[in-house]
Amino acid sequence: MDKPESKAAATAKSPAGLEGVVAAESSIGDVDGINGVLIYQGYNIHDLAEHSTFEEVIYLLWHGRLPKRAELEDFRRTLSENQTLPAEVSEMIGRFPRDAEPMDSLRTAVSALGFHDSQSRDLSREGALRAAIKLTAQFPVIIATIERLRNGQEPVAPKDGLSLAANFLYMLKGEEPSEREARIMDVCLILHADHELNASTFTARVVAGTLADMYGAVTAAIAALSGPLHGGANTNVMKMLLEIEKPERAEEWLREALAQKKKVMGFGHRVYRTEDPRSTWLRKFSKEMGEARGQTQWNAILETLREVMFREKKLYPNVDYYSGSAYYLMGIPLDLFTPIFAVSRISGWTGHILEQYANNRLIRPRAEYTGPRDLSYVPIDER
Ligand SMILES: CC(C)(COP(=O)(O)OP(=O)(O)OC[C@H]1O[C@@H](n2cnc3c(N)ncnc32)[C@H](O)[C@@H]1OP(=O)(O)O)[C@@H](O)C(=O)NCCC(=O)NCCS
């Protein structure tokens, strides 16, 4: 039974949006919002972005240490062996409405994947790792399949020997990306892999905390990521750039948006009070891609908005600010930007779900009741 006194203690300082509330212990990742430092299992994100690969980072998140060479090779092979989608799921994707939001299609496909894993209810470390491998290997395939089928094209099978990042671009476009593009995508996946108890990861842990299976927890996390205040922001940043169109219009556009008290996508963060360390890398990629494609206007707009926003509101860009333009310049459709976030974040979600299963207690907070009490029931004809 609930204890009223413990509820009073719990809700006395309940901040809106659970700001600053510590709701879990985790060794996976940590965000230092004051100093702008992000670590995965002890390693600084800058070090990982400079030197590692997405596959190494997935291993790190799940196992708590970097793999040795033979372990990494084995891990890559296992991922590759688990890429094939069940035929029923590919067929189902083919029947989705052509204009469906890809995040909705991803959510539905992942939910259906659970039907085809007869061991999905095995929540042991071994069983859950097996599901994590399947999901992580299949996310890029699902998204590429969604993209190809909605355009009336045949899906492209993954190619042996390519990294997850290169394979993703290959399956999307039907041709192998340049080495540089593949590396940029690889680093983008590293940068988005984990971010402590963000809204979608918290969602995944809450669902896993009921001992629901991994497919259920990940399906819920996809829904949380799809919102414009979370992963949906990257698409909206690019829409904003396309609307502004010319660098000379950027300042006026922003002033008008602020005057109308609009939330400007790609700015602000619940935890960072300085530059988001991920955006340092993404800014570099966005600039590089813009120069390579002869489209420097997007970066010029981004820089003007950044300066004005800082002057006016002291807000910094977040991870979604520069990623959209980098993906756009790679020729990726706008509505796939958030699914790319998911291709990466599945590694963090599954890492947290593994951690939750390993030391589970149902997550069940309290609400501060603000409604009336002691009302008497009024028969329907007397109301
Ligand atoms: C990320 C976000 C949801 C964090 O929200 P939060 O911690 O609840 O912060 P708040 O919405 O309470 O914002 C605090 C203040 O900054 C302002 N602010 C925050 N982000 C802003 C933005 N993007 N544009 C304009 N003003 C913003 C708020 O209006 C508020 O000002 P006020 O105190 O004068 O009312 C919020 O910054 C946002 O909506 N950003 C845009 C969406 C986005 O880029 N999301 C991706 C996050 S990685």
The ligand as a Gaussian input file, in Angstrom:
#p B3LYP/6-31G(d) Opt

LIG

0 1
 C       15.391000      21.202000     -25.588000
 C       14.237000      21.879000     -24.859000
 C       12.981000      21.012000     -25.027000
 C       14.604000      21.979000     -23.368000
 O       13.476000      22.414000     -22.723000
 P       13.445000      22.889000     -21.197000
 O       14.627000      22.389000     -20.466000
 O       12.108000      22.506000     -20.688000
 O       13.635000      24.448000     -21.303000
 P       12.476000      25.492000     -21.381000
 O       11.573000      25.180000     -22.523000
 O       11.852000      25.620000     -20.024000
 O       13.311000      26.796000     -21.720000
 C       13.920000      27.687000     -20.766000
 C       13.871000      29.095000     -21.334000
 O       14.628000      29.152000     -22.557000
 C       13.779000      29.450000     -23.661000
 N       14.102000      28.531000     -24.729000
 C       14.593000      27.272000     -24.595000
 N       14.785000      26.722000     -25.796000
 C       14.409000      27.657000     -26.692000
 C       14.383000      27.652000     -28.072000
 N       14.783000      26.591000     -28.757000
 N       13.941000      28.752000     -28.708000
 C       13.540000      29.827000     -28.014000
 N       13.543000      29.886000     -26.680000
 C       13.975000      28.797000     -26.023000
 C       12.363000      29.168000     -23.179000
 O       11.406000      29.923000     -23.864000
 C       12.473000      29.541000     -21.730000
 O       12.468000      30.946000     -21.623000
 P       11.630000      31.670000     -20.476000
 O       12.278000      31.207000     -19.195000
 O       11.816000      33.121000     -20.779000
 O       10.231000      31.178000     -20.630000
 C       13.996000      23.311000     -25.393000
 O       15.199000      24.049000     -25.307000
 C       13.468000      23.290000     -26.818000
 O       12.249000      23.177000     -27.024000
 N       14.376000      23.392000     -27.852000
 C       13.936000      23.316000     -29.217000
 C       13.762000      21.865000     -29.639000
 C       15.070000      21.155000     -29.798000
 O       15.989000      21.646000     -30.432000
 N       15.122000      19.937000     -29.252000
 C       16.289000      19.093000     -29.340000
 C       16.897000      18.889000     -27.984000
 S       18.435000      18.030000     -28.103000

